[in-house]
C-alpha cells in the first residue's frame, strides 16, 4: 500500500493557512469571551466541523478520485471515533482540577494547537520509518492489538489523577497558585510569577493527546500511508474535538460499551496491518467494519441504558 498521491508544496502552504485562519476565527471571533458552552451550541459546532470535513472530502474526491476520498473518510471516522477516548480523560481532568466551565474552551483550544504540531511530527516520523523499514508496519500492528486489548481490559477501571507521577513532579518544580485567575495560565503575586492550575490541566491534556497519538497515528497509517490523507483527516478530527467534548460532557455515561467498540477497532486495524503482506483489506471493507463496530457499540449502550437504568445511572455518576 504505497503512497500514490502527489501533493504540491502550495497545497501544504494553503492548508496550513486555512488551519490558522480557522483557529483565529474560533478563538478571536466566535469564542472571544470565555463562556460556558451549552449542549445546543456544542451540537451546532459538531455539525459545522463535520460538514466542513465532508466538504473537504468532496474536494479530495474531485482532486484525487474515489480511492483517496474513501481513505480520507475512513481515516476521519477512525480518528474522530478514537478521539472520544481522549474526551473521557479530558472530562476526568477538568472534573478533578475543578476547571470552571467558562474556561474549559480556552484550555482545550491551546491543547489542540499542541496536538496539531505533535501529530504532524509523528505522522512524518511514522511514514518515514515504514518506508525505510517495512517491519515497522508489523510493530505498529502489534502495538495496536495490545493497545486494544489493554483498553478492553481497563474499560471499567477508574483513573485517579492524584496518583499520577507527572502531577507530583509538576507540583514540585512549578510554583503553583491555589486557585484560578480567569483564563490565565500565569499570574504574578507579590512579585512572584506563579502558574495557575489551568497550566497544569493544559500540560496534562498535551501529554494525554501524545499518549493517544501513539495509538491513533499507527491506526490511520494502517488505512493509508499517504501523508496528505493522514494529516488532513487528523486535522479535521482534531478540529471537532472541543465541540464533541462539550456535547458528550453530559452524555458520557450513556455509551458504556463504546470503549469496548474502540478497543475492537484498534484490534481490527492492528490485525489488518499484520496480515497486509498476505491479504490486503480494501478501504471500503475497512470503512464498513469500523462503522459497524461503532454502531453496534452505540446501539448496545443505548439498549443497556434502557433495560438496565440502574447501571447506566451508576456509570454517569462515576463519570
ChimeraX commands (.cxc) that place a marker at each C-alpha (Angstrom):
marker #1 position 0.00,0.00,0.00 radius 0.5
marker #1 position 2.40,2.65,-1.24 radius 0.5
marker #1 position 1.59,6.33,-1.37 radius 0.5
marker #1 position 0.19,7.29,-4.75 radius 0.5
marker #1 position -0.80,10.92,-4.30 radius 0.5
marker #1 position 1.44,13.78,-5.31 radius 0.5
marker #1 position 0.64,16.82,-3.19 radius 0.5
marker #1 position 2.30,20.06,-4.36 radius 0.5
marker #1 position 4.03,22.35,-1.87 radius 0.5
marker #1 position 1.48,25.12,-2.40 radius 0.5
marker #1 position -1.27,22.87,-1.04 radius 0.5
marker #1 position 0.54,22.46,2.28 radius 0.5
marker #1 position 1.02,26.23,2.50 radius 0.5
marker #1 position -2.65,26.84,1.68 radius 0.5
marker #1 position -3.85,24.15,4.08 radius 0.5
marker #1 position -1.74,25.43,6.97 radius 0.5
marker #1 position -3.02,28.95,6.23 radius 0.5
marker #1 position -6.58,27.58,6.31 radius 0.5
marker #1 position -5.91,25.93,9.69 radius 0.5
marker #1 position -4.51,29.18,11.11 radius 0.5
marker #1 position -7.49,31.18,9.82 radius 0.5
marker #1 position -9.98,28.73,11.35 radius 0.5
marker #1 position -8.16,28.74,14.70 radius 0.5
marker #1 position -8.00,32.53,14.70 radius 0.5
marker #1 position -11.71,32.83,13.94 radius 0.5
marker #1 position -12.52,30.23,16.58 radius 0.5
marker #1 position -10.71,31.91,19.47 radius 0.5
marker #1 position -10.62,35.54,18.29 radius 0.5
marker #1 position -14.17,35.90,16.98 radius 0.5
marker #1 position -16.56,33.07,17.87 radius 0.5
marker #1 position -15.18,32.43,21.38 radius 0.5
marker #1 position -13.53,35.75,22.16 radius 0.5
marker #1 position -15.24,35.92,25.53 radius 0.5
marker #1 position -14.99,32.93,27.85 radius 0.5
marker #1 position -18.38,31.37,28.48 radius 0.5
marker #1 position -19.98,28.07,29.33 radius 0.5
marker #1 position -20.61,26.13,26.12 radius 0.5
marker #1 position -24.12,24.68,26.27 radius 0.5
marker #1 position -25.36,21.42,24.78 radius 0.5
marker #1 position -27.16,23.02,21.82 radius 0.5
marker #1 position -24.20,25.23,20.98 radius 0.5
marker #1 position -21.80,22.30,21.14 radius 0.5
marker #1 position -24.04,20.22,18.85 radius 0.5
marker #1 position -24.15,23.10,16.35 radius 0.5
marker #1 position -20.36,23.28,16.32 radius 0.5
marker #1 position -20.12,19.50,15.96 radius 0.5
marker #1 position -22.32,19.73,12.90 radius 0.5
marker #1 position -20.26,22.61,11.49 radius 0.5
marker #1 position -16.92,20.78,11.81 radius 0.5
marker #1 position -18.36,17.53,10.42 radius 0.5
marker #1 position -19.84,19.36,7.42 radius 0.5
marker #1 position -16.52,21.12,6.88 radius 0.5
marker #1 position -14.74,17.74,6.85 radius 0.5
marker #1 position -17.30,16.31,4.41 radius 0.5
marker #1 position -16.89,19.36,2.15 radius 0.5
marker #1 position -13.14,18.81,2.14 radius 0.5
marker #1 position -13.77,15.16,1.31 radius 0.5
marker #1 position -15.67,16.29,-1.80 radius 0.5
marker #1 position -12.61,18.32,-2.82 radius 0.5
marker #1 position -10.43,15.24,-2.30 radius 0.5
marker #1 position -12.83,13.21,-4.47 radius 0.5
marker #1 position -12.66,15.60,-7.44 radius 0.5
marker #1 position -8.92,16.21,-6.97 radius 0.5
marker #1 position -7.60,12.69,-6.33 radius 0.5
marker #1 position -10.50,10.34,-7.05 radius 0.5
marker #1 position -12.64,7.75,-5.28 radius 0.5
marker #1 position -9.83,5.81,-3.58 radius 0.5
marker #1 position -8.34,8.90,-1.91 radius 0.5
marker #1 position -11.76,10.17,-0.79 radius 0.5
marker #1 position -12.58,6.76,0.75 radius 0.5
marker #1 position -9.22,6.75,2.54 radius 0.5
marker #1 position -9.85,10.27,3.86 radius 0.5
marker #1 position -13.35,9.46,5.08 radius 0.5
marker #1 position -12.25,6.18,6.70 radius 0.5
marker #1 position -9.29,7.92,8.35 radius 0.5
marker #1 position -11.51,10.77,9.54 radius 0.5
marker #1 position -14.08,8.37,11.01 radius 0.5
marker #1 position -11.32,6.38,12.69 radius 0.5
marker #1 position -9.57,9.41,14.19 radius 0.5
marker #1 position -12.82,11.10,15.23 radius 0.5
marker #1 position -14.06,7.96,16.99 radius 0.5
marker #1 position -10.72,7.35,18.72 radius 0.5
marker #1 position -10.74,10.96,19.93 radius 0.5
marker #1 position -13.77,10.04,22.06 radius 0.5
marker #1 position -11.41,8.11,24.32 radius 0.5
marker #1 position -9.35,11.31,24.71 radius 0.5
marker #1 position -12.52,13.11,25.73 radius 0.5
marker #1 position -13.20,10.64,28.54 radius 0.5
marker #1 position -9.81,11.51,30.01 radius 0.5
marker #1 position -10.26,15.26,29.38 radius 0.5
marker #1 position -13.56,15.15,31.28 radius 0.5
marker #1 position -11.84,13.39,34.14 radius 0.5
marker #1 position -9.07,16.02,34.22 radius 0.5
marker #1 position -11.39,19.04,34.16 radius 0.5
marker #1 position -13.51,17.45,36.87 radius 0.5
marker #1 position -10.54,16.58,39.09 radius 0.5
marker #1 position -8.99,20.06,38.77 radius 0.5
marker #1 position -12.44,21.70,39.04 radius 0.5
marker #1 position -11.91,23.82,35.92 radius 0.5
marker #1 position -14.78,26.35,35.68 radius 0.5
marker #1 position -16.87,25.58,32.56 radius 0.5
marker #1 position -16.30,29.05,31.09 radius 0.5
marker #1 position -12.53,28.45,30.97 radius 0.5
marker #1 position -12.60,24.94,29.53 radius 0.5
marker #1 position -12.85,26.04,25.89 radius 0.5
marker #1 position -9.66,28.09,26.15 radius 0.5
marker #1 position -7.54,25.32,27.67 radius 0.5
marker #1 position -8.83,22.85,25.06 radius 0.5
marker #1 position -8.07,25.34,22.29 radius 0.5
marker #1 position -4.40,25.61,23.24 radius 0.5
marker #1 position -4.27,21.88,23.81 radius 0.5
marker #1 position -5.44,21.33,20.24 radius 0.5
marker #1 position -2.78,23.64,18.82 radius 0.5
marker #1 position -0.17,21.50,20.53 radius 0.5
marker #1 position -1.87,18.36,19.20 radius 0.5
marker #1 position -1.73,19.65,15.61 radius 0.5
marker #1 position 2.03,20.20,15.87 radius 0.5
marker #1 position 2.82,16.93,17.68 radius 0.5
marker #1 position 0.71,14.80,15.37 radius 0.5
marker #1 position 2.27,16.36,12.30 radius 0.5
marker #1 position 5.71,15.37,13.56 radius 0.5
marker #1 position 4.56,11.86,14.50 radius 0.5
marker #1 position 2.94,11.34,11.10 radius 0.5
marker #1 position 6.13,12.34,9.27 radius 0.5
marker #1 position 8.22,10.09,11.53 radius 0.5
marker #1 position 5.83,7.13,11.28 radius 0.5
marker #1 position 5.54,7.16,7.49 radius 0.5
marker #1 position 9.30,7.67,7.10 radius 0.5
marker #1 position 10.01,4.69,9.36 radius 0.5
marker #1 position 7.68,2.40,7.42 radius 0.5
marker #1 position 9.18,3.49,4.09 radius 0.5
marker #1 position 12.70,2.80,5.41 radius 0.5
marker #1 position 11.96,-0.33,7.47 radius 0.5
marker #1 position 8.92,-2.32,6.36 radius 0.5
marker #1 position 8.99,-4.43,9.51 radius 0.5
marker #1 position 7.88,-1.33,11.47 radius 0.5
marker #1 position 4.44,-1.94,9.95 radius 0.5
marker #1 position 4.16,-5.19,11.91 radius 0.5
marker #1 position 5.40,-3.45,15.06 radius 0.5
marker #1 position 2.67,-0.82,14.68 radius 0.5
marker #1 position 0.11,-3.57,14.15 radius 0.5
marker #1 position 1.24,-5.39,17.29 radius 0.5
marker #1 position 1.09,-2.13,19.28 radius 0.5
marker #1 position -2.49,-1.54,18.14 radius 0.5
marker #1 position -3.57,-5.07,19.05 radius 0.5
marker #1 position -2.01,-4.78,22.51 radius 0.5
marker #1 position -3.49,-1.30,22.99 radius 0.5
marker #1 position -6.93,-2.59,22.03 radius 0.5
marker #1 position -6.67,-5.49,24.46 radius 0.5
marker #1 position -5.48,-3.15,27.21 radius 0.5
marker #1 position -8.33,-0.73,26.50 radius 0.5
marker #1 position -10.88,-3.53,26.67 radius 0.5
marker #1 position -9.48,-4.88,29.95 radius 0.5
marker #1 position -9.33,-1.44,31.61 radius 0.5
marker #1 position -12.63,-0.05,30.30 radius 0.5
marker #1 position -14.29,-0.35,33.72 radius 0.5
marker #1 position -11.31,0.87,35.73 radius 0.5
marker #1 position -11.18,4.36,37.23 radius 0.5
marker #1 position -8.22,6.66,36.73 radius 0.5
marker #1 position -7.03,8.66,39.74 radius 0.5
marker #1 position -5.08,11.75,38.55 radius 0.5
marker #1 position -3.82,12.42,42.09 radius 0.5
marker #1 position -1.63,9.31,41.85 radius 0.5
marker #1 position -0.08,10.37,38.55 radius 0.5
marker #1 position 3.70,10.84,38.92 radius 0.5
marker #1 position 3.64,13.71,36.38 radius 0.5
marker #1 position 1.30,15.70,38.64 radius 0.5
marker #1 position 3.54,15.10,41.64 radius 0.5
marker #1 position 6.56,16.21,39.60 radius 0.5
marker #1 position 4.84,19.39,38.35 radius 0.5
marker #1 position 3.84,20.36,41.86 radius 0.5
marker #1 position 7.49,20.08,42.94 radius 0.5
marker #1 position 9.10,22.01,40.08 radius 0.5
marker #1 position 6.48,24.64,39.16 radius 0.5
marker #1 position 5.32,27.33,41.63 radius 0.5
marker #1 position 1.53,26.96,41.55 radius 0.5
marker #1 position -1.26,29.21,42.73 radius 0.5
marker #1 position -4.09,27.63,44.68 radius 0.5
marker #1 position -6.89,28.98,42.53 radius 0.5
marker #1 position -7.82,30.11,39.02 radius 0.5
marker #1 position -7.47,33.70,37.84 radius 0.5
marker #1 position -9.94,33.92,34.97 radius 0.5
marker #1 position -8.44,32.04,31.99 radius 0.5
marker #1 position -4.81,32.93,32.65 radius 0.5
marker #1 position -2.05,30.34,32.69 radius 0.5
marker #1 position 0.35,32.55,34.66 radius 0.5
marker #1 position -0.18,35.27,37.27 radius 0.5
marker #1 position 2.12,37.48,39.29 radius 0.5
marker #1 position 1.58,37.82,43.03 radius 0.5
marker #1 position 3.84,39.64,45.44 radius 0.5
marker #1 position 6.41,39.98,42.68 radius 0.5
marker #1 position 6.46,36.22,42.11 radius 0.5
marker #1 position 5.43,34.51,38.87 radius 0.5
marker #1 position 3.04,31.62,39.53 radius 0.5
marker #1 position 1.39,29.09,37.25 radius 0.5
marker #1 position -2.33,28.62,37.70 radius 0.5
marker #1 position -3.97,25.16,37.82 radius 0.5
marker #1 position -5.10,25.85,34.24 radius 0.5
marker #1 position -1.50,25.41,33.05 radius 0.5
marker #1 position -1.30,22.03,34.79 radius 0.5
marker #1 position -4.51,20.96,33.02 radius 0.5
marker #1 position -3.05,22.10,29.68 radius 0.5
marker #1 position 0.14,20.09,30.25 radius 0.5
marker #1 position -1.91,17.01,31.12 radius 0.5
marker #1 position -4.06,17.45,28.01 radius 0.5
marker #1 position -0.96,17.65,25.81 radius 0.5
marker #1 position 0.57,14.57,27.43 radius 0.5
marker #1 position -2.72,12.68,27.14 radius 0.5
marker #1 position -3.04,13.50,23.46 radius 0.5
marker #1 position 0.58,12.46,22.89 radius 0.5
marker #1 position -0.10,9.08,24.52 radius 0.5
marker #1 position -3.25,8.54,22.46 radius 0.5
marker #1 position -1.44,9.65,19.29 radius 0.5
marker #1 position 0.82,6.62,19.59 radius 0.5
marker #1 position -2.34,4.56,19.01 radius 0.5
marker #1 position -4.26,6.76,16.58 radius 0.5
marker #1 position -1.39,7.57,14.20 radius 0.5
marker #1 position -0.43,3.90,13.59 radius 0.5
marker #1 position -4.15,3.16,13.24 radius 0.5
marker #1 position -4.67,5.56,10.36 radius 0.5
marker #1 position -1.36,4.53,8.79 radius 0.5
marker #1 position -2.98,1.09,8.72 radius 0.5
marker #1 position -5.59,2.61,6.37 radius 0.5
marker #1 position -3.27,4.68,4.17 radius 0.5
marker #1 position 0.33,5.82,4.21 radius 0.5
marker #1 position -0.22,8.96,2.21 radius 0.5
marker #1 position 0.80,11.96,4.33 radius 0.5
marker #1 position -1.84,14.10,2.60 radius 0.5
marker #1 position -4.72,11.88,3.73 radius 0.5
marker #1 position -3.25,11.04,7.13 radius 0.5
marker #1 position -2.61,14.62,8.23 radius 0.5
marker #1 position -5.71,16.28,6.78 radius 0.5
marker #1 position -8.05,13.67,8.28 radius 0.5
marker #1 position -6.27,14.13,11.62 radius 0.5
marker #1 position -6.66,17.90,11.44 radius 0.5
marker #1 position -10.40,17.77,10.78 radius 0.5
marker #1 position -10.89,15.20,13.55 radius 0.5
marker #1 position -8.96,17.44,15.98 radius 0.5
marker #1 position -10.97,20.48,14.87 radius 0.5
marker #1 position -14.15,18.80,16.09 radius 0.5
marker #1 position -12.66,17.56,19.34 radius 0.5
marker #1 position -13.66,20.53,21.55 radius 0.5
marker #1 position -17.27,20.71,20.39 radius 0.5
marker #1 position -17.53,16.93,20.80 radius 0.5
marker #1 position -16.11,17.32,24.32 radius 0.5
marker #1 position -18.88,19.73,25.34 radius 0.5
marker #1 position -21.56,17.66,23.58 radius 0.5
marker #1 position -20.51,14.49,25.40 radius 0.5
marker #1 position -19.92,16.17,28.78 radius 0.5
marker #1 position -23.45,15.35,29.92 radius 0.5
marker #1 position -23.86,12.18,27.85 radius 0.5
marker #1 position -20.67,10.25,28.59 radius 0.5
marker #1 position -22.47,7.76,30.82 radius 0.5
marker #1 position -24.84,6.79,28.00 radius 0.5
marker #1 position -22.16,4.99,25.98 radius 0.5
marker #1 position -20.89,2.38,28.43 radius 0.5
marker #1 position -19.89,-0.07,25.67 radius 0.5
marker #1 position -18.15,2.49,23.42 radius 0.5
marker #1 position -14.68,1.88,24.94 radius 0.5
marker #1 position -15.06,-1.79,24.02 radius 0.5
marker #1 position -16.01,-0.77,20.48 radius 0.5
marker #1 position -12.94,1.48,20.22 radius 0.5
marker #1 position -10.80,-1.39,21.52 radius 0.5
marker #1 position -12.24,-3.67,18.81 radius 0.5
marker #1 position -11.45,-1.03,16.16 radius 0.5
marker #1 position -7.80,-0.85,17.28 radius 0.5
marker #1 position -7.51,-4.65,17.26 radius 0.5
marker #1 position -9.07,-4.85,13.78 radius 0.5
marker #1 position -6.70,-2.25,12.30 radius 0.5
marker #1 position -3.74,-3.91,14.04 radius 0.5
marker #1 position -4.62,-7.30,12.53 radius 0.5
marker #1 position -5.13,-5.62,9.14 radius 0.5
marker #1 position -1.59,-4.20,9.29 radius 0.5
marker #1 position -0.05,-7.52,10.31 radius 0.5
marker #1 position -1.69,-9.55,7.52 radius 0.5
marker #1 position -1.19,-6.94,4.79 radius 0.5
marker #1 position 1.65,-8.87,3.02 radius 0.5
marker #1 position -0.65,-11.92,2.72 radius 0.5
marker #1 position -4.09,-10.37,2.34 radius 0.5
marker #1 position -4.99,-6.77,1.65 radius 0.5
marker #1 position -8.23,-5.48,3.16 radius 0.5
marker #1 position -9.74,-2.87,0.85 radius 0.5
marker #1 position -10.50,0.60,2.21 radius 0.5
marker #1 position -14.25,0.23,1.65 radius 0.5
marker #1 position -14.23,-3.02,3.65 radius 0.5
marker #1 position -12.26,-1.30,6.44 radius 0.5
marker #1 position -14.76,1.56,6.49 radius 0.5
marker #1 position -17.65,-0.92,6.72 radius 0.5
marker #1 position -16.07,-2.87,9.58 radius 0.5
marker #1 position -15.10,0.24,11.59 radius 0.5
marker #1 position -18.51,1.86,11.09 radius 0.5
marker #1 position -20.31,-1.38,12.02 radius 0.5
marker #1 position -18.29,-1.86,15.20 radius 0.5
marker #1 position -19.01,1.70,16.36 radius 0.5
marker #1 position -22.72,1.40,15.53 radius 0.5
marker #1 position -23.01,-1.88,17.44 radius 0.5
marker #1 position -21.25,-0.37,20.48 radius 0.5
marker #1 position -23.51,2.70,20.48 radius 0.5
marker #1 position -26.74,0.72,19.95 radius 0.5
marker #1 position -25.75,-1.81,22.64 radius 0.5
marker #1 position -25.07,1.07,25.04 radius 0.5
marker #1 position -28.47,2.64,24.38 radius 0.5
marker #1 position -30.23,-0.72,24.79 radius 0.5
marker #1 position -28.37,-1.35,28.06 radius 0.5
marker #1 position -29.35,2.11,29.26 radius 0.5
marker #1 position -33.00,1.39,28.53 radius 0.5
marker #1 position -33.17,-2.07,30.11 radius 0.5
marker #1 position -30.55,-1.57,32.85 radius 0.5
marker #1 position -31.16,2.02,34.01 radius 0.5
marker #1 position -29.57,1.39,37.41 radius 0.5
marker #1 position -26.17,0.54,35.89 radius 0.5
marker #1 position -26.44,3.42,33.44 radius 0.5
marker #1 position -27.13,5.91,36.22 radius 0.5
marker #1 position -24.23,4.49,38.21 radius 0.5
marker #1 position -21.92,4.90,35.23 radius 0.5
marker #1 position -23.00,8.52,34.77 radius 0.5
marker #1 position -22.37,9.32,38.42 radius 0.5
marker #1 position -18.89,7.76,38.27 radius 0.5
marker #1 position -18.02,9.73,35.15 radius 0.5
marker link #1:1,2 radius 0.2
marker link #1:2,3 radius 0.2
marker link #1:3,4 radius 0.2
marker link #1:4,5 radius 0.2
marker link #1:5,6 radius 0.2
marker link #1:6,7 radius 0.2
marker link #1:7,8 radius 0.2
marker link #1:8,9 radius 0.2
marker link #1:9,10 radius 0.2
marker link #1:10,11 radius 0.2
marker link #1:11,12 radius 0.2
marker link #1:12,13 radius 0.2
marker link #1:13,14 radius 0.2
marker link #1:14,15 radius 0.2
marker link #1:15,16 radius 0.2
marker link #1:16,17 radius 0.2
marker link #1:17,18 radius 0.2
marker link #1:18,19 radius 0.2
marker link #1:19,20 radius 0.2
marker link #1:20,21 radius 0.2
marker link #1:21,22 radius 0.2
marker link #1:22,23 radius 0.2
marker link #1:23,24 radius 0.2
marker link #1:24,25 radius 0.2
marker link #1:25,26 radius 0.2
marker link #1:26,27 radius 0.2
marker link #1:27,28 radius 0.2
marker link #1:28,29 radius 0.2
marker link #1:29,30 radius 0.2
marker link #1:30,31 radius 0.2
marker link #1:31,32 radius 0.2
marker link #1:32,33 radius 0.2
marker link #1:33,34 radius 0.2
marker link #1:34,35 radius 0.2
marker link #1:35,36 radius 0.2
marker link #1:36,37 radius 0.2
marker link #1:37,38 radius 0.2
marker link #1:38,39 radius 0.2
marker link #1:39,40 radius 0.2
marker link #1:40,41 radius 0.2
marker link #1:41,42 radius 0.2
marker link #1:42,43 radius 0.2
marker link #1:43,44 radius 0.2
marker link #1:44,45 radius 0.2
marker link #1:45,46 radius 0.2
marker link #1:46,47 radius 0.2
marker link #1:47,48 radius 0.2
marker link #1:48,49 radius 0.2
marker link #1:49,50 radius 0.2
marker link #1:50,51 radius 0.2
marker link #1:51,52 radius 0.2
marker link #1:52,53 radius 0.2
marker link #1:53,54 radius 0.2
marker link #1:54,55 radius 0.2
marker link #1:55,56 radius 0.2
marker link #1:56,57 radius 0.2
marker link #1:57,58 radius 0.2
marker link #1:58,59 radius 0.2
marker link #1:59,60 radius 0.2
marker link #1:60,61 radius 0.2
marker link #1:61,62 radius 0.2
marker link #1:62,63 radius 0.2
marker link #1:63,64 radius 0.2
marker link #1:64,65 radius 0.2
marker link #1:65,66 radius 0.2
marker link #1:66,67 radius 0.2
marker link #1:67,68 radius 0.2
marker link #1:68,69 radius 0.2
marker link #1:69,70 radius 0.2
marker link #1:70,71 radius 0.2
marker link #1:71,72 radius 0.2
marker link #1:72,73 radius 0.2
marker link #1:73,74 radius 0.2
marker link #1:74,75 radius 0.2
marker link #1:75,76 radius 0.2
marker link #1:76,77 radius 0.2
marker link #1:77,78 radius 0.2
marker link #1:78,79 radius 0.2
marker link #1:79,80 radius 0.2
marker link #1:80,81 radius 0.2
marker link #1:81,82 radius 0.2
marker link #1:82,83 radius 0.2
marker link #1:83,84 radius 0.2
marker link #1:84,85 radius 0.2
marker link #1:85,86 radius 0.2
marker link #1:86,87 radius 0.2
marker link #1:87,88 radius 0.2
marker link #1:88,89 radius 0.2
marker link #1:89,90 radius 0.2
marker link #1:90,91 radius 0.2
marker link #1:91,92 radius 0.2
marker link #1:92,93 radius 0.2
marker link #1:93,94 radius 0.2
marker link #1:94,95 radius 0.2
marker link #1:95,96 radius 0.2
marker link #1:96,97 radius 0.2
marker link #1:97,98 radius 0.2
marker link #1:98,99 radius 0.2
marker link #1:99,100 radius 0.2
marker link #1:100,101 radius 0.2
marker link #1:101,102 radius 0.2
marker link #1:102,103 radius 0.2
marker link #1:103,104 radius 0.2
marker link #1:104,105 radius 0.2
marker link #1:105,106 radius 0.2
marker link #1:106,107 radius 0.2
marker link #1:107,108 radius 0.2
marker link #1:108,109 radius 0.2
marker link #1:109,110 radius 0.2
marker link #1:110,111 radius 0.2
marker link #1:111,112 radius 0.2
marker link #1:112,113 radius 0.2
marker link #1:113,114 radius 0.2
marker link #1:114,115 radius 0.2
marker link #1:115,116 radius 0.2
marker link #1:116,117 radius 0.2
marker link #1:117,118 radius 0.2
marker link #1:118,119 radius 0.2
marker link #1:119,120 radius 0.2
marker link #1:120,121 radius 0.2
marker link #1:121,122 radius 0.2
marker link #1:122,123 radius 0.2
marker link #1:123,124 radius 0.2
marker link #1:124,125 radius 0.2
marker link #1:125,126 radius 0.2
marker link #1:126,127 radius 0.2
marker link #1:127,128 radius 0.2
marker link #1:128,129 radius 0.2
marker link #1:129,130 radius 0.2
marker link #1:130,131 radius 0.2
marker link #1:131,132 radius 0.2
marker link #1:132,133 radius 0.2
marker link #1:133,134 radius 0.2
marker link #1:134,135 radius 0.2
marker link #1:135,136 radius 0.2
marker link #1:136,137 radius 0.2
marker link #1:137,138 radius 0.2
marker link #1:138,139 radius 0.2
marker link #1:139,140 radius 0.2
marker link #1:140,141 radius 0.2
marker link #1:141,142 radius 0.2
marker link #1:142,143 radius 0.2
marker link #1:143,144 radius 0.2
marker link #1:144,145 radius 0.2
marker link #1:145,146 radius 0.2
marker link #1:146,147 radius 0.2
marker link #1:147,148 radius 0.2
marker link #1:148,149 radius 0.2
marker link #1:149,150 radius 0.2
marker link #1:150,151 radius 0.2
marker link #1:151,152 radius 0.2
marker link #1:152,153 radius 0.2
marker link #1:153,154 radius 0.2
marker link #1:154,155 radius 0.2
marker link #1:155,156 radius 0.2
marker link #1:156,157 radius 0.2
marker link #1:157,158 radius 0.2
marker link #1:158,159 radius 0.2
marker link #1:159,160 radius 0.2
marker link #1:160,161 radius 0.2
marker link #1:161,162 radius 0.2
marker link #1:162,163 radius 0.2
marker link #1:163,164 radius 0.2
marker link #1:164,165 radius 0.2
marker link #1:165,166 radius 0.2
marker link #1:166,167 radius 0.2
marker link #1:167,168 radius 0.2
marker link #1:168,169 radius 0.2
marker link #1:169,170 radius 0.2
marker link #1:170,171 radius 0.2
marker link #1:171,172 radius 0.2
marker link #1:172,173 radius 0.2
marker link #1:173,174 radius 0.2
marker link #1:174,175 radius 0.2
marker link #1:175,176 radius 0.2
marker link #1:176,177 radius 0.2
marker link #1:177,178 radius 0.2
marker link #1:178,179 radius 0.2
marker link #1:179,180 radius 0.2
marker link #1:180,181 radius 0.2
marker link #1:181,182 radius 0.2
marker link #1:182,183 radius 0.2
marker link #1:183,184 radius 0.2
marker link #1:184,185 radius 0.2
marker link #1:185,186 radius 0.2
marker link #1:186,187 radius 0.2
marker link #1:187,188 radius 0.2
marker link #1:188,189 radius 0.2
marker link #1:189,190 radius 0.2
marker link #1:190,191 radius 0.2
marker link #1:191,192 radius 0.2
marker link #1:192,193 radius 0.2
marker link #1:193,194 radius 0.2
marker link #1:194,195 radius 0.2
marker link #1:195,196 radius 0.2
marker link #1:196,197 radius 0.2
marker link #1:197,198 radius 0.2
marker link #1:198,199 radius 0.2
marker link #1:199,200 radius 0.2
marker link #1:200,201 radius 0.2
marker link #1:201,202 radius 0.2
marker link #1:202,203 radius 0.2
marker link #1:203,204 radius 0.2
marker link #1:204,205 radius 0.2
marker link #1:205,206 radius 0.2
marker link #1:206,207 radius 0.2
marker link #1:207,208 radius 0.2
marker link #1:208,209 radius 0.2
marker link #1:209,210 radius 0.2
marker link #1:210,211 radius 0.2
marker link #1:211,212 radius 0.2
marker link #1:212,213 radius 0.2
marker link #1:213,214 radius 0.2
marker link #1:214,215 radius 0.2
marker link #1:215,216 radius 0.2
marker link #1:216,217 radius 0.2
marker link #1:217,218 radius 0.2
marker link #1:218,219 radius 0.2
marker link #1:219,220 radius 0.2
marker link #1:220,221 radius 0.2
marker link #1:221,222 radius 0.2
marker link #1:222,223 radius 0.2
marker link #1:223,224 radius 0.2
marker link #1:224,225 radius 0.2
marker link #1:225,226 radius 0.2
marker link #1:226,227 radius 0.2
marker link #1:227,228 radius 0.2
marker link #1:228,229 radius 0.2
marker link #1:229,230 radius 0.2
marker link #1:230,231 radius 0.2
marker link #1:231,232 radius 0.2
marker link #1:232,233 radius 0.2
marker link #1:233,234 radius 0.2
marker link #1:234,235 radius 0.2
marker link #1:235,236 radius 0.2
marker link #1:236,237 radius 0.2
marker link #1:237,238 radius 0.2
marker link #1:238,239 radius 0.2
marker link #1:239,240 radius 0.2
marker link #1:240,241 radius 0.2
marker link #1:241,242 radius 0.2
marker link #1:242,243 radius 0.2
marker link #1:243,244 radius 0.2
marker link #1:244,245 radius 0.2
marker link #1:245,246 radius 0.2
marker link #1:246,247 radius 0.2
marker link #1:247,248 radius 0.2
marker link #1:248,249 radius 0.2
marker link #1:249,250 radius 0.2
marker link #1:250,251 radius 0.2
marker link #1:251,252 radius 0.2
marker link #1:252,253 radius 0.2
marker link #1:253,254 radius 0.2
marker link #1:254,255 radius 0.2
marker link #1:255,256 radius 0.2
marker link #1:256,257 radius 0.2
marker link #1:257,258 radius 0.2
marker link #1:258,259 radius 0.2
marker link #1:259,260 radius 0.2
marker link #1:260,261 radius 0.2
marker link #1:261,262 radius 0.2
marker link #1:262,263 radius 0.2
marker link #1:263,264 radius 0.2
marker link #1:264,265 radius 0.2
marker link #1:265,266 radius 0.2
marker link #1:266,267 radius 0.2
marker link #1:267,268 radius 0.2
marker link #1:268,269 radius 0.2
marker link #1:269,270 radius 0.2
marker link #1:270,271 radius 0.2
marker link #1:271,272 radius 0.2
marker link #1:272,273 radius 0.2
marker link #1:273,274 radius 0.2
marker link #1:274,275 radius 0.2
marker link #1:275,276 radius 0.2
marker link #1:276,277 radius 0.2
marker link #1:277,278 radius 0.2
marker link #1:278,279 radius 0.2
marker link #1:279,280 radius 0.2
marker link #1:280,281 radius 0.2
marker link #1:281,282 radius 0.2
marker link #1:282,283 radius 0.2
marker link #1:283,284 radius 0.2
marker link #1:284,285 radius 0.2
marker link #1:285,286 radius 0.2
marker link #1:286,287 radius 0.2
marker link #1:287,288 radius 0.2
marker link #1:288,289 radius 0.2
marker link #1:289,290 radius 0.2
marker link #1:290,291 radius 0.2
marker link #1:291,292 radius 0.2
marker link #1:292,293 radius 0.2
marker link #1:293,294 radius 0.2
marker link #1:294,295 radius 0.2
marker link #1:295,296 radius 0.2
marker link #1:296,297 radius 0.2
marker link #1:297,298 radius 0.2
marker link #1:298,299 radius 0.2
marker link #1:299,300 radius 0.2
marker link #1:300,301 radius 0.2
marker link #1:301,302 radius 0.2
marker link #1:302,303 radius 0.2
marker link #1:303,304 radius 0.2
marker link #1:304,305 radius 0.2
marker link #1:305,306 radius 0.2
marker link #1:306,307 radius 0.2
marker link #1:307,308 radius 0.2
marker link #1:308,309 radius 0.2
marker link #1:309,310 radius 0.2
marker link #1:310,311 radius 0.2
marker link #1:311,312 radius 0.2
marker link #1:312,313 radius 0.2
marker link #1:313,314 radius 0.2
marker link #1:314,315 radius 0.2
marker link #1:315,316 radius 0.2
marker link #1:316,317 radius 0.2
marker link #1:317,318 radius 0.2
marker link #1:318,319 radius 0.2
view
